[in-house]
Structures are given as structure tokens and as C-alpha cells.
Amino acid sequence: MRQVQIVLSDDVYCNMVYRANLLSDRNLLPGIDRRGTFSIALFSGFLTNFFVRIHDEDRGPRFCGKFLLPDPYVVIRSALRGEFGYLHEPLVYTRTHAESQTSKMVRVKDASMLVAHLRLVKEFGRSCWDEADYKRVIDLNVGRLARFVLRWGISGQWEAARVMSGQLAGEGFRLKWGDYVRYAIGWPVYAIRKHSTRTEIGPHVDEHAFEGAICDMVAGHHPANCKT
């Protein structure tokens, strides 16, 4: 059996439990199998907190590559090297606030952040799927971003739409009106598929409750490490 390269868990984000789209009855999974099943799940997971096995070639600036959102990059790169572990319980609490860098980027509809997922597929996709499936996944991702252009344009957010269109062009996808029409027609099917594959979010866990649960867990193993 290949070595475990990375370990992840459920995460508490905005006081709600988030889970990766993975089999709930297994804690050890291959980064890729002959169908790319688990690789697909990795691309859709909530992948921001992890313990990783660092290889010599990853040290220094190369650890995060050149990706704007380095966490998913590190997770996928590591998982594709061997096995990865996933603990199906919320062991991480992520604090959020309005002035965090992520919140600011989401608030201004930062196109670079949204395109990051497409870049991950371009970087690792051919290691996960055959050429036909790779092109299909690329098209799904380009379609998702094209619909952002349409949505922002319809709502009058012309600058955001222009920047997103430019980001797509920078990735090699100079879309014409016919492309936008095709992606708009496929919008309902995409929405239904996305809803049907979405993992359940919750329950609600605030920071105080999370700290108490972790303290109880630690106390069960090492009573001296927790104060009552």
C-alpha cells in the first residue's frame, strides 16, 4: 500500500459543519483510482485545513506553487501521490470576519479566485481522467465561469463581467456569443446536477461549543490537558 500523503477532516466554517464530497464509511482513500472517482471528489471538497507529508521538492516557494488559492493545490498534488486520509468529524474551526482577505475577495467578486478551480483542473486533470473526460470537466468549469459573466452582466455589474471574461481569455478560452448561449441553455441542467451532488451542511456549531467538544475529547485521552 502506498503511503498516506495527506489527512483532512470536516471543518466548521461560518459556524456550520462543512464536509468534502467523499464516502462517509471510509477514512483511507486512494488519491486516484482507474475511474478517477476520488479525484473528482477532491476537486469539489472543502479543502483548506490539512496535515501533509512534505517531499523535498515541495520545500520553500514550491510548496504552494503559483496558485492564488494554494490550499486545494497542495491537497490535490499530495493526494495524487498515494493514499489520503479523511476523518469524518469536525476537528477544525475556521474563524471568519468581514475584513479577512477571503471575505474581501468574495465581496468584490474577485474573478481570479473563481478561476482558481479551473486552473487546478488544468494542472492536475490529465492525471485524473482520460482525454475525453478531461475535456468534459474543463468545459463544465468554463461554463460555470461563463455563467458568472452572464449573471453579472444581466445585473449591471459590467466591470466584474469584463474582468471575468478577461480571466477566461487569459486561460485560453476566448468565448464568443454562441458559447455564452450554449452555456446559458445548459444552466438549468447544471443547477440541478449541482444541487443533487451537494453535500449536507450543518449542524450549527459556534466557537464556544467547538472548543468545549475538543476539550472533552482531549480530556478523555489526557485529563491533565483540560481544565474544568
N, C-alpha and C positions, 0 to 999 in steps of 0.2 A: 504494500500500500504506500502511495506517495505521502510525503509529509504534509501535515496541516500547515497552511501558509498564512491563514488569517482567521480571526474569530470575531464575530459580530453578535449583537443582541438586539432585542426590541429597544425602542427609545421613547422616552417621554418628551414630547415637543409640544409647546403651547398647552401644557397640562393635559395632553391626551396621548395615549399609548399608540405608537406607530410601529408597524411590522413590515418586514420585507415579504415579498410575494414568493414564499418558499413553503415546501412541505412541512406541516406542523408536527409530524411524528418522527422527524429525523433531525439529529443535531450535527451530523457529519455528512457532507455532500461533496461530490466531485465538482471542480470548477467548470468542467465541461464533460458531457457525455457524447455519444455518437449522434444524438439529435440536437445538441445544443440546448437542451431543456433548461438546465440550471443557469447557463449563461444568460438566457433570456430573462430569467427571474432576477439575476444580478443587475441587469440593466434597468430594472424597474423598482429596485429596492430603495429603502430609506437608509442610505449608506454613508453616514457621517461619523460614526464612532466605531473604533475597532482596535484590536491588538494584532500586530502584523509581524511576521518573520522578515527581517530586513536582510537582503542579499548585498554583497559588496558592491555590485554595480548600481545599487539604488541609493548609495550614500551621497550626502551633500545635495547640491541643487537638482540632481537627477531624481531624487526621491519623489517629487511632485510633478516632474515633467514640466511642460509649458502650459498646463491646463489652468484656466481661471478657477474652476472648482476642483481642487486636487483630490478630495476625499474619494469620490467614486472612481477616479483614475487609479488610485493606489489599491482600492479594494478589488477592482476587476483584474488589474495586472497581477496581483498576488494570487487571487483565486484561480486564475487560469494556469498557474504553475503547479497546482496539485489539488489537495483537498482544502475545504474551508469549513469552519465550524460556525454554527448559529445556535445561540441559546434563546429559547422562546419564552423569555420573560424580560420585563423592563429593568435593565440594570444600569441605564444611563439616563440622566436628566439634563436636557439641553435648555439653558435659560435663553429667553428671547426678550428683546426690548426694541422700541421704535427707532433707536439711534444705532442699532447694530449695523454692520456693513451689509449683511444679508437683507435685513429689513429695508435699508435704503435702496438696494438694488432692485428688490421686488417692487417697491413703491414707485420707482421711476420706470418700471417695465424695461429693465436692462436687457437688451437683446443678446449681449454677449453671454449672459448667464443662461438664457434659454437655449442658445445654440450649443452650449457645452455638451448636452446629451448627444446631439448629432455628431460632434467631434469624437466622443467616446466610441460611438458605433463605427465611425471611420477608422479609428485607431485599432480597435480590437475585433471588429465584426467578422473579418475573414478568418479569424481564429475560432470563431463560434459557429459559423454557418457556411454552407456551400455557396457558390456564387449567386445562384438564383434567390436563395433566401436572404443573402446579404443585401442584394439589390432591393428586395421587397421591404426589408427593415429600413433601409436608407430612405425609400420612398415614403414609408409611414412617418418617419421623422421629419422629412422635408414637408410633407403635407401638414403635419401638426404646426410647424412654424409658419407655413403659408397662411394657415387659418388665423394665426395671430395678426399677420399683416392685414387680412381682410377685416377681422374684428376691430382692430384699432382704426383702420381707415373708415369703416362704417360709422364708428363712434366719434369721428372727427379728430382722432389723435394721430395727425398726419406725420409728425416728427418721429414718433415711435414706430409707425408703419414703415417710414422711409429707412430708418436705421436697421430694422429687421430685414427688410428687402436687401439692403447693402450687406448685411452679415451673411445672408444666404448666398449672394453673389460671390462674396469672399471665400466661401466654402466650395465654390464651383457650380452653384445652382442659380443661374440667371433665369428666373421664371418669367414666362410670358402670360398674357391674359388667359390663354387657353389652359395653362397649367392651373391658374387660380380657379377657373371654372370647374375643372376636374376635381380639385381638392374640395371645393365648396359643395359639389354634388355628393361627395363621399363623407361629408361632415356628419350626417345622422348615423351612418353605419359606424364611424369611428367613435362617436359618443356612446353608442350602445355597447360596443365592444369594450371600451374603457371602463364603463360602469360595471360591466359583468365581471371584469377581472380585478377590480379594485379590492384591496384588502380591507378588512374591517378596521376602523379607527376607534380607539377607546379601550377601556373605560377612562374616565376623568381621574387624573392623579395630580394633585397640586404638590408643590415642592415640600411642604411640611409632611404630607403623607408619604412621599417618596423617601425622604430622609428617615422617617420612622420605620418604614418597611426594611430599608437597608440596614438600619441599626439592629432591628430584630434579627435579621438574617445573620449578621456578623456575630451578634451576641450568642446565637445558637451554636456557633462553632468556637468562638473565642470570647467568653463572657467578660473578660477583663478589658476588652477593647471598646465596650459601650458603657456609657453612664446611664443610670436610671433616674 
